[in-house]
Amino acid sequence: MKLIKMIAATAVTVIALASCQKEKNTDPVLDAAANTARSQQAAPLANSRRNSGFVYTLSNQTSGNMVLVYRRGADGSLTYSTAYAAGGNGTGGGLGNQGAVVIAGNNEGDEEEGDDDNNKVLLAVNAGSNTISSFKIAGGGLNLKSTVSSGGMRPISIAQYGNLVYVLNAGGTGNISGFRLGESGKLTPISNSTQPLSSNASGPAQVSFVRNGRVLVITEKATNKIITYTVSEAGRAATMHSINAASNTPFGFAAGNSGNIYVSEAVGGAPNGSNVSVYKIAYDGSIRLVQGPVATGQTAACWVVLTGNGRNIYTTNTASNTLSSYNVNTNSAQVALRQSIAATTNMGPIDAALSAGSKYLYVLNNGTHSITAYEVAANGDLTALPATTGLPVGANGLASE
């Protein structure tokens, strides 16, 4: 129980303390969010896809969850643009999760720039009101299409493949629940799709699809397990499989091709004790360890991203205020530590996201309520760009296009 509380507050004490600090609502992001919360008819953002994109995060405020939108310039820098009411409430604090906001369509191998905005949907959790919301991305702006019950309590992570969506609920006894995503962007629950986790106190972190949407993967921090569910043709989660993680506290993960997943293992926040392990998921949902644990040399590695070419992964090390990088062998899926400290961050790095084409890496920092940015070189090296400050306390989730 002690471990669950620690991880649920984003895996280390320093983040829990930062989240508990109260700050005055004087920053421009919160002021803008308050102004736009009255209307969902904000003017669409200008759509200049050749030279820019957008980064999204959730305010996660108890008084009303907002999707905060930042424009990405041609040089990778971010400028705050506007905010959209998410149709529910947040929790105001850490969720111990990865995948709170996702852009539908960013599946295995989907890393192309210039995709038609009108075919994109943004999905977000409202952890404080037990709902999830869907938005059409139109001309760079967001149009709220649906807000539906998550099928459980405290939704923290969303997975999408094609027109299938699953949400991971961490509250109560915990579960996953499925939805259909319509062409209009609306979500419809799938009957009899809700399934339990491996334990009533599993401390889950993330859900994601692998194997072209035929298998769901979930990491459980408290049980130290990775579980899967096969997905039937009707879209229902069916048979569960599980494996004990190579080291304790499996947290975030990135899904590669051929059923390979790259999992951060925080080892309960042990100093310099974090690892990355590689697992392979078969079409029948069975799981085997490919490699690991492979040490980061850092503390509380919790979030993982994989470049679009499948050759580099990065972990955010929440208690070390650093990023670690690994090279990936695209034939064997095995990893080799490239840099224990690939870059430094602001205090308390949590969520991370790569832009389309993996040209830029963005990291949400819970301790300083900021987003740090990095240019990604062809060999995987990172160059720091100016940080964006003024995010609300408790902001959660990060998605980029």
NORHULIN-V862705 format. One record per residue. N is the residue number from 0. SS is DSSP state (a for helix, b for strand, c for the rest). Layout:
# NORHULIN-V862705
n=[N:N]
ss=[SS:SS]
This chain:
# NORHULIN-V862705
n=[0:1:2:3:4:5:6:7:8:9:10:11:12:13:14:15:16:17:18:19:20:21:22:23:24:25:26:27:28:29:30:31:32:33:34:35:36:37:38:39:40:41:42:43:44:45:46:47:48:49:50:51:52:53:54:55:56:57:58:59:60:61:62:63:64:65:66:67:68:69:70:71:72:73:74:75:76:77:78:79:80:81:82:83:84:85:86:87:88:89:90:91:92:93:94:95:96:97:98:99:100:101:102:103:104:105:106:107:108:109:110:111:112:113:114:115:116:117:118:119:120:121:122:123:124:125:126:127:128:129:130:131:132:133:134:135:136:137:138:139:140:141:142:143:144:145:146:147:148:149:150:151:152:153:154:155:156:157:158:159:160:161:162:163:164:165:166:167:168:169:170:171:172:173:174:175:176:177:178:179:180:181:182:183:184:185:186:187:188:189:190:191:192:193:194:195:196:197:198:199:200:201:202:203:204:205:206:207:208:209:210:211:212:213:214:215:216:217:218:219:220:221:222:223:224:225:226:227:228:229:230:231:232:233:234:235:236:237:238:239:240:241:242:243:244:245:246:247:248:249:250:251:252:253:254:255:256:257:258:259:260:261:262:263:264:265:266:267:268:269:270:271:272:273:274:275:276:277:278:279:280:281:282:283:284:285:286:287:288:289:290:291:292:293:294:295:296:297:298:299:300:301:302:303:304:305:306:307:308:309:310:311:312:313:314:315:316:317:318:319:320:321:322:323:324:325:326:327:328:329:330:331:332:333:334:335:336:337:338:339:340:341:342:343:344:345:346:347:348:349:350:351:352:353:354:355:356:357:358:359:360:361:362:363:364:365:366:367:368:369:370:371:372:373:374:375:376:377:378:379:380:381:382:383:384:385:386:387:388:389:390:391:392:393:394:395:396:397:398:399:400]
ss=[c:a:a:a:a:a:a:a:c:c:c:c:a:a:a:a:a:a:a:a:c:c:c:c:c:c:c:a:a:a:a:a:a:a:a:a:c:c:c:c:c:c:c:c:c:c:c:c:c:c:c:c:b:b:b:b:b:b:c:c:c:c:c:c:c:b:b:b:b:b:b:b:c:c:c:c:c:b:b:b:b:b:b:b:b:c:c:c:c:c:c:c:c:c:c:c:c:c:c:c:b:b:b:b:c:c:c:c:c:c:c:c:c:c:c:c:a:a:a:c:b:b:b:b:b:b:c:c:c:c:b:b:b:b:b:b:b:b:c:c:b:b:b:b:b:b:b:b:b:c:c:c:c:c:b:b:b:b:b:b:b:c:c:b:b:b:b:b:b:c:c:c:c:c:b:b:b:b:b:b:b:c:c:c:c:c:b:b:b:c:c:c:c:c:b:b:c:c:c:c:c:c:c:b:b:b:b:b:b:b:c:c:c:c:b:b:b:b:b:b:c:c:c:c:b:b:b:b:b:b:b:c:c:c:c:c:b:b:b:b:b:b:b:b:c:c:c:c:c:b:b:b:b:b:b:c:c:c:c:b:b:b:b:b:b:c:a:a:a:c:c:c:c:c:b:b:b:b:b:b:b:c:c:c:c:c:b:b:b:b:b:b:b:b:b:c:c:c:c:c:b:b:b:b:b:b:c:c:c:c:c:b:b:b:b:b:b:c:c:c:c:b:b:b:b:b:b:b:c:c:c:c:c:c:b:b:b:b:b:b:b:b:b:b:c:c:c:c:b:b:b:b:b:b:c:a:a:a:c:b:b:b:b:b:b:c:c:c:c:b:b:b:b:b:b:b:c:c:c:c:c:b:b:b:b:b:b:b:c:c:c:c:c:c:c:b:b:b:b:b:c]
